[in-house]
């Protein structure tokens, strides 16, 4: 929701000084961030579960818990036994420069169920449904666009193809404006920020010692705000 207060990525948690993340001022957690070990974690609501609800913990706590770990595999092991009754449904994507995972908590015929899945190499889109699930209007429209788009070159700073897609208001009229990549609606729901993150591979770091991840942030809708480096 556009009126939900937040702060741009920074070191907002005194007990987690190695975490660089945006801060949700309402519940105190984050939607997306990275730690100094190069682990990235971000959370999304699943369909029909927008916003907080009494009796459930904030989903924004979970990326911070993931960022307490030095690598994504350790985080995946730690979260494999998460209590599915403690949170509203969510998708969490987390990765380092070796492994990528998707933690899904969804309602099933047997009640809420959580599971961790590995994300394979290649293009993956995750919204409020499953990975590359074309029942999602955004994925149906934009997965083919990302698959044919020029791959970013973070070293030279060329993200132009992806930036154009992130700023796109294109959607199928049958789906409505929430099927666009950059969402703008009359209900108060919409895109309020955007991030670009790249993690250098172990091979690249070996050949180029000292190479750091790239973390760019636009503090507004991508058509209005410029992507700027997040200062550690």
C-alpha positions in Angstrom: 0.0 0.0 0.0 1.4 3.4 -1.0 0.7 5.0 2.4 2.6 2.3 4.4 5.6 4.1 5.8 9.2 2.9 5.1 12.8 3.9 4.9 15.2 3.2 2.0 17.9 0.5 2.4 20.3 1.2 5.3 21.7 -0.3 8.4 18.6 0.2 10.5 19.0 -2.6 13.1 21.6 -2.0 15.9 21.6 -5.8 16.6 22.1 -6.6 12.9 24.8 -4.1 11.7 25.8 -6.4 8.8 22.3 -6.1 7.2 21.6 -3.5 4.6 17.9 -3.4 3.9 14.8 -1.3 3.5 12.8 -0.9 6.7 9.1 -1.2 7.1 8.3 1.4 9.7 4.9 -0.2 10.5 6.1 -3.7 11.6 9.9 -3.1 11.9 10.9 -5.7 9.4 12.0 -5.5 5.7 10.8 -6.5 2.3 14.2 -6.9 0.7 17.8 -6.7 1.8 21.4 -8.0 1.8 24.0 -8.8 4.4 27.8 -8.3 4.3 28.3 -12.0 3.4 26.4 -11.5 0.1 23.1 -13.2 1.0 20.0 -11.5 -0.4 16.4 -12.1 0.8 13.1 -10.6 -0.2 9.5 -11.4 0.8 6.2 -11.2 -1.1 2.6 -11.7 -0.1 0.7 -14.5 -1.7 -2.7 -14.0 -3.3 -5.4 -12.8 -0.9 -3.0 -12.1 2.0 -2.1 -8.4 1.6 -1.2 -6.6 4.8 -0.9 -7.7 8.5 -3.5 -9.6 10.4 -4.1 -10.0 14.1 -2.7 -13.3 15.5 0.1 -13.7 12.9 3.7 -12.7 13.1 5.0 -10.1 10.6 6.4 -11.7 7.4 9.0 -8.9 7.3 10.8 -10.7 10.2 11.8 -13.6 7.9 14.2 -11.8 5.5 16.0 -10.5 8.6 16.2 -14.1 10.0 17.6 -15.3 6.7 20.2 -12.5 6.6 21.5 -13.7 10.0 23.1 -16.6 8.0 26.4 -16.5 6.2 25.1 -18.4 3.2 21.8 -19.3 1.5 22.2 -23.0 2.1 22.4 -22.6 5.9 19.4 -20.3 5.8 17.4 -22.9 3.8 18.2 -25.6 6.4 17.2 -23.3 9.2 13.9 -22.3 7.7 12.9 -25.8 6.6 11.1 -26.3 9.9 9.3 -23.0 10.0 5.9 -23.0 11.8 3.3 -22.6 8.9 0.6 -21.5 11.3 2.6 -18.4 12.5 2.4 -16.4 9.3 0.0 -15.4 6.6 0.9 -16.9 3.2 4.1 -15.7 1.6 6.8 -16.3 -1.0 10.4 -15.6 0.0 13.3 -15.6 -2.4 16.8 -15.8 -1.0 20.2 -16.4 -2.6 23.9 -16.0 -2.5 26.4 -16.3 -5.4 26.2 -20.1 -5.4 22.6 -21.1 -4.5 19.1 -19.6 -4.8 15.9 -20.8 -3.0 12.2 -20.1 -2.8 10.4 -20.6 0.5 6.7 -20.8 -0.1 4.0 -20.8 2.6 0.6 -21.5 1.0 -2.9 -22.7 1.9 -3.6 -26.3 0.9 -6.5 -28.7 1.3 -4.8 -29.8 4.5 -4.1 -26.3 5.9 -1.1 -24.1 5.6 2.1 -25.8 4.3 5.6 -24.4 4.0 8.4 -25.8 1.8 11.8 -24.7 0.5 12.6 -25.2 -3.2 15.8 -24.6 -5.1 15.6 -22.1 -7.9 17.3 -23.4 -11.0 19.6 -21.3 -13.2 17.9 -19.0 -15.7 15.1 -16.5 -15.6 12.6 -16.9 -12.7 9.7 -14.6 -11.9 7.9 -14.9 -8.6 4.9 -12.7 -7.7 2.0 -13.6 -5.4 1.8 -17.1 -6.9 4.3 -19.8 -7.8 7.6 -19.5 -9.7 6.9 -18.8 -13.4 3.2 -19.5 -12.8 1.4 -18.1 -15.9 -1.9 -18.0 -13.9 -0.3 -14.7 -12.6 -1.1 -11.9 -15.0 2.3 -10.3 -14.5 4.2 -13.5 -15.1 2.1 -14.3 -18.1 2.8 -10.9 -19.7 6.4 -10.4 -18.6 8.2 -13.8 -18.4 8.5 -13.9 -22.2 9.7 -10.3 -22.2 12.5 -11.0 -19.6 13.5 -14.2 -21.5 14.2 -12.2 -24.6 15.6 -9.1 -23.0 19.3 -8.2 -23.0 21.0 -9.6 -19.8 22.2 -6.7 -17.6 25.9 -5.9 -17.3 26.2 -4.8 -13.7 30.0 -4.0 -14.0 29.4 -1.4 -16.7 26.1 -0.3 -15.1 24.0 -1.3 -18.0 20.6 -2.5 -16.7 18.7 -0.7 -19.4 16.5 -3.6 -20.7 15.4 -4.6 -17.2 14.9 -1.0 -16.1 12.5 -0.6 -19.1 10.6 -3.7 -18.1 10.4 -2.6 -14.5 8.9 0.7 -15.6 6.4 -0.8 -17.9 2.7 -0.1 -17.4 1.7 -2.6 -20.1 -1.0 -5.1 -19.1 -3.7 -7.2 -20.7 -7.0 -5.3 -20.4 -8.7 -8.5 -19.2 -6.3 -8.6 -16.2 -6.5 -5.0 -15.1 -3.7 -2.7 -14.0 -2.4 -5.1 -11.4 -1.1 -7.1 -14.3 1.5 -4.4 -15.2 5.0 -4.6 -14.0 4.8 -1.1 -12.5 1.5 -1.0 -10.8 -0.6 2.1 -10.4 -4.2 1.8 -9.1 -6.9 4.0 -7.6 -7.1 1.7 -4.6 -3.9 2.9 -3.0 -2.0 -0.2 -4.0 1.0 0.3 -6.3 4.7 0.2 -6.9 6.6 2.4 -4.4 10.2 1.4 -5.0 12.4 -0.8 -7.1 15.8 -2.6 -6.6 18.5 -4.0 -8.8 20.9 -6.5 -7.2 23.8 -8.5 -8.7 26.0 -10.9 -6.9 29.4 -11.6 -8.5 30.1 -15.3 -9.0 32.9 -17.0 -7.1 34.8 -17.4 -10.3 34.5 -13.7 -11.1 35.7 -12.8 -7.5 38.7 -15.1 -7.9 39.6 -13.4 -11.1 38.8 -9.9 -9.8 39.6 -9.8 -6.0 37.6 -7.3 -4.0 34.6 -7.2 -6.3 31.5 -6.4 -4.3 27.8 -7.0 -5.0 25.9 -4.3 -6.8 22.8 -2.9 -5.0 20.8 -0.2 -6.8 17.6 1.3 -5.3 14.9 3.6 -6.7 13.0 5.3 -3.9 9.8 5.5 -5.9 8.1 4.1 -9.0 10.8 3.4 -11.6 9.3 6.0 -14.0 9.8 8.7 -11.4 12.8 7.8 -9.3 16.4 7.2 -10.4 18.3 4.1 -9.4 21.2 5.0 -7.1 23.8 2.9 -5.4 22.9 1.8 -1.9 25.8 3.1 0.3 26.9 0.5 2.8 
